[in-house]
Amino acid sequence: MARKNAEAAEGGAKADKQQKPPKEKKRRWYHQVWEIYTMVREQQPSITWLLLLIVLGAAALGALVGILINYPWGITAFMGLAFGLMGGMLLLGRRAEYFAYKRIEGQPGAVSAALGTIRRGWNIEDEPVAVDPRHQDMIFRAVGRPGVVLVSEGPAHRVGKMLEAEKKRVNRVVPNIPVIFIQEGRGEGQVPLPQLAKTVQKQKKRLPAATVPEVSKRLRALHHMNRLPVPKGIDPLRARPDRKASRGR
């Protein structure tokens, strides 16, 4: 009996080993670099020659400097090669960022993706704080030491009223906090999507760092209060959506 139990346990262990999925190979940093390079090359085939020019040019320049200053040119060439690799990686990263923004520019919610690259010192709402259901124009909010930054997504002739209306709501909750307007787009007076994050971060700091979380907390409470309440007696799980309202009619 004990032997049968041992055989059954051994068979179960073998079955468990066979059922376990194979471990995924760990992704190395050079795998990510290759994927970025492949993506950029599809959009800009000349990137290969630019990278070679930077790397080999830096190595040749390093060797020339070594010869001119009467120093072992092999060492200076190696140093130049290292700087060339750094320069090539920098160029590759910049081009990858440019094409990534180009791919999503003009799509609803692109501003949220751009603001999501801002990390420190800011409280940024992932969802828009105001939406035009007819044209899909949106207002996004970021709170930092410069104050409350309202970023619009849509044509300039339509989003102006939305920005002013959102500013009035903000001023009712935090009346002494500066409100800054930034319009994303390619029109006159607007900021292109690739430059949006830098434009927000370059705003002049006016608030103490300790004030930022409190301002953000109050504005989030305002956003939750402005949501339409569910009427009494209606089960939200069984309620049917208003299709005409969703189409902006």
C-alpha positions as CSV (number, residue, x, y, z in Angstrom):
1,M,0.0,0.0,0.0
2,A,2.8,2.4,0.9
3,R,4.6,1.5,-2.3
4,K,1.4,2.4,-4.3
5,N,1.1,5.7,-2.5
6,A,4.7,6.5,-3.2
7,E,4.3,5.7,-6.9
8,A,1.2,7.8,-7.1
9,A,2.9,10.7,-5.4
10,E,5.9,10.4,-7.8
11,G,3.5,10.3,-10.7
12,G,1.7,13.4,-9.5
13,A,5.0,15.3,-9.1
14,K,6.0,14.4,-12.7
15,A,2.6,15.5,-13.9
16,D,3.0,18.8,-12.1
17,K,6.4,19.3,-13.7
18,Q,5.0,18.6,-17.1
19,Q,2.1,21.0,-16.6
20,K,4.2,23.9,-15.4
21,P,4.7,26.4,-18.2
22,P,8.3,27.0,-19.3
23,K,10.0,30.0,-17.7
24,E,10.1,33.1,-19.8
25,K,13.6,34.2,-20.8
26,K,14.8,37.3,-19.0
27,R,14.8,40.3,-21.2
28,R,18.2,41.9,-21.4
29,W,18.8,45.6,-22.0
30,Y,20.2,45.0,-25.5
31,H,16.9,43.3,-26.5
32,Q,15.1,46.5,-25.6
33,V,17.7,48.6,-27.5
34,W,17.2,46.4,-30.6
35,E,13.4,46.7,-30.5
36,I,13.7,50.5,-30.2
37,Y,16.2,50.5,-33.1
38,T,13.9,48.4,-35.3
39,M,11.0,50.6,-34.6
40,V,12.9,53.8,-35.4
41,R,14.4,52.2,-38.6
42,E,11.0,51.5,-39.9
43,Q,10.1,55.2,-39.7
44,Q,13.6,56.5,-40.6
45,P,15.8,54.1,-42.6
46,S,18.7,56.6,-42.5
47,I,19.1,56.1,-38.7
48,T,21.6,53.2,-39.3
49,W,24.0,55.5,-41.2
50,L,23.6,58.3,-38.7
51,L,24.4,56.0,-35.8
52,L,27.5,54.6,-37.6
53,L,28.6,58.1,-38.4
54,I,28.4,59.2,-34.8
55,V,30.1,56.1,-33.3
56,L,32.9,55.8,-35.9
57,G,33.3,59.6,-36.2
58,A,33.8,59.9,-32.4
59,A,36.4,57.0,-32.4
60,A,38.3,58.6,-35.3
61,L,38.2,62.0,-33.6
62,G,39.6,60.4,-30.4
63,A,42.4,58.7,-32.3
64,L,43.3,62.0,-34.1
65,V,43.4,63.9,-30.7
66,G,45.7,61.2,-29.4
67,I,48.1,61.6,-32.3
68,L,48.1,65.4,-32.0
69,I,48.8,65.5,-28.3
70,N,51.4,62.6,-28.6
71,Y,49.3,60.3,-26.5
72,P,48.6,56.6,-27.2
73,W,45.9,56.9,-29.9
74,G,44.4,53.5,-29.1
75,I,43.3,54.8,-25.7
76,T,41.9,58.0,-27.0
77,A,40.1,56.2,-29.8
78,F,38.5,53.8,-27.3
79,M,37.4,56.9,-25.2
80,G,36.0,58.4,-28.4
81,L,34.2,55.2,-29.2
82,A,32.6,55.2,-25.7
83,F,31.4,58.8,-26.2
84,G,30.1,57.9,-29.6
85,L,28.1,55.0,-28.3
86,M,26.5,57.3,-25.7
87,G,25.7,59.9,-28.4
88,G,24.2,57.2,-30.6
89,M,22.0,55.9,-27.7
90,L,20.9,59.5,-27.0
91,L,19.9,60.1,-30.6
92,L,18.1,56.7,-30.8
93,G,16.1,57.5,-27.7
94,R,15.2,61.0,-29.0
95,R,14.0,59.6,-32.3
96,A,12.1,56.8,-30.6
97,E,10.3,59.4,-28.4
98,Y,9.5,61.6,-31.4
99,F,8.0,58.7,-33.4
100,A,6.0,57.5,-30.4
101,Y,4.4,60.9,-29.9
102,K,3.8,61.1,-33.7
103,R,1.9,57.8,-33.6
104,I,-0.6,58.9,-31.0
105,E,-0.8,62.6,-31.8
106,G,-4.3,63.6,-32.7
107,Q,-5.9,60.6,-31.0
108,P,-8.3,61.1,-28.0
109,G,-6.4,60.9,-24.7
110,A,-2.9,61.6,-26.2
111,V,-2.5,64.4,-23.7
112,S,-2.9,62.0,-20.8
113,A,-0.1,59.8,-22.3
114,A,2.2,62.8,-22.6
115,L,1.5,64.1,-19.1
116,G,2.1,60.5,-17.8
117,T,5.8,61.0,-18.6
118,I,6.1,63.6,-15.8
119,R,7.2,61.9,-12.6
120,R,8.3,64.1,-9.7
121,G,6.6,67.0,-8.0
122,W,3.2,66.7,-9.9
123,N,-0.2,65.2,-9.2
124,I,-1.7,64.4,-12.5
125,E,-5.2,63.1,-13.2
126,D,-5.3,60.1,-15.6
127,E,-8.8,60.8,-16.7
128,P,-10.0,64.1,-18.2
129,V,-11.7,66.5,-15.8
130,A,-14.0,67.9,-18.6
131,V,-15.2,66.3,-21.9
132,D,-17.2,67.7,-24.8
133,P,-19.3,64.6,-25.7
134,R,-20.0,65.9,-29.2
135,H,-16.5,66.8,-30.4
136,Q,-14.5,64.7,-27.9
137,D,-12.5,67.7,-26.8
138,M,-11.0,67.2,-23.3
139,I,-9.4,69.1,-20.4
140,F,-6.8,67.4,-18.3
141,R,-5.4,68.7,-15.0
142,A,-2.0,68.7,-13.4
143,V,-1.2,70.2,-10.0
144,G,2.3,71.2,-9.1
145,R,4.3,74.0,-7.6
146,P,3.4,76.3,-10.5
147,G,-0.3,75.9,-9.6
148,V,-3.1,74.2,-11.4
149,V,-2.3,73.5,-15.0
150,L,-5.3,72.9,-17.3
151,V,-4.3,71.2,-20.6
152,S,-6.8,71.2,-23.4
153,E,-7.0,68.7,-26.2
154,G,-8.8,70.0,-29.3
155,P,-9.0,73.0,-31.7
156,A,-8.3,76.4,-30.2
157,H,-11.6,77.9,-31.2
158,R,-13.5,75.2,-29.2
159,V,-11.5,74.6,-26.1
160,G,-11.3,78.2,-24.9
161,K,-14.8,78.1,-23.3
162,M,-14.1,74.7,-21.7
163,L,-10.9,76.1,-20.1
164,E,-12.6,79.1,-18.7
165,A,-15.5,77.0,-17.3
166,E,-13.0,74.6,-15.6
167,K,-11.0,77.6,-14.2
168,K,-14.2,78.9,-12.5
169,R,-14.8,75.5,-10.9
170,V,-11.2,75.4,-9.7
171,N,-11.3,78.9,-8.3
172,R,-14.4,78.0,-6.2
173,V,-12.4,75.3,-4.4
174,V,-8.9,76.9,-4.3
175,P,-9.4,80.6,-4.9
176,N,-5.9,81.7,-4.3
177,I,-4.1,79.2,-6.5
178,P,-2.9,80.3,-9.9
179,V,-4.5,78.5,-12.9
180,I,-2.4,78.1,-16.1
181,F,-3.9,77.3,-19.5
182,I,-2.0,75.2,-22.0
183,Q,-3.5,74.2,-25.3
184,E,-2.1,71.1,-27.0
185,G,-2.1,71.1,-30.8
186,R,-0.5,72.4,-33.9
187,G,-2.5,75.6,-34.2
188,E,-1.3,79.1,-33.4
189,G,-0.5,79.5,-29.7
190,Q,-0.8,75.8,-29.1
191,V,1.9,73.4,-27.9
192,P,2.8,70.3,-30.0
193,L,2.4,67.0,-28.2
194,P,6.1,66.1,-28.1
195,Q,6.8,69.4,-26.3
196,L,3.9,69.3,-23.9
197,A,5.6,67.6,-20.9
198,K,8.6,70.0,-21.0
199,T,6.3,73.0,-21.3
200,V,4.4,72.0,-18.2
201,Q,7.6,71.4,-16.2
202,K,9.1,74.7,-17.3
203,Q,6.3,76.8,-15.6
204,K,7.4,79.1,-12.9
205,K,7.1,77.7,-9.4
206,R,4.8,79.7,-7.1
207,L,3.6,77.3,-4.5
208,P,5.4,75.5,-1.6
209,A,5.8,71.8,-2.1
210,A,3.7,71.0,0.9
211,T,0.7,72.8,-0.7
212,V,0.5,70.6,-3.8
213,P,-1.0,67.5,-2.2
214,E,-3.7,69.5,-0.4
215,V,-4.7,71.4,-3.5
216,S,-4.8,68.1,-5.5
217,K,-7.0,66.5,-2.8
218,R,-9.5,69.3,-2.8
219,L,-9.8,69.3,-6.6
220,R,-10.3,65.5,-6.7
221,A,-13.1,65.9,-4.2
222,L,-14.6,68.5,-6.6
223,H,-14.3,66.1,-9.5
224,H,-16.2,63.3,-7.6
225,M,-18.9,65.7,-6.5
226,N,-19.5,66.8,-10.1
227,R,-20.3,63.3,-11.2
228,L,-24.0,62.7,-11.9
229,P,-25.7,60.9,-9.0
230,V,-27.7,57.7,-9.7
231,P,-31.5,58.4,-9.1
232,K,-33.1,56.6,-6.3
233,G,-34.9,53.3,-7.2
234,I,-32.6,52.6,-10.2
235,D,-30.2,49.7,-10.2
236,P,-27.0,51.0,-11.9
237,L,-26.2,47.4,-13.0
238,R,-29.5,47.1,-14.9
239,A,-29.7,50.6,-16.2
240,R,-29.6,50.9,-20.0
241,P,-27.2,53.5,-21.5
242,D,-28.6,56.5,-23.3
243,R,-27.4,55.9,-26.9
244,K,-28.5,59.3,-28.1
245,A,-26.4,61.0,-25.4
246,S,-23.4,58.9,-26.2
247,R,-23.6,60.1,-29.8
248,G,-23.8,63.7,-28.7
249,R,-27.4,64.2,-29.6
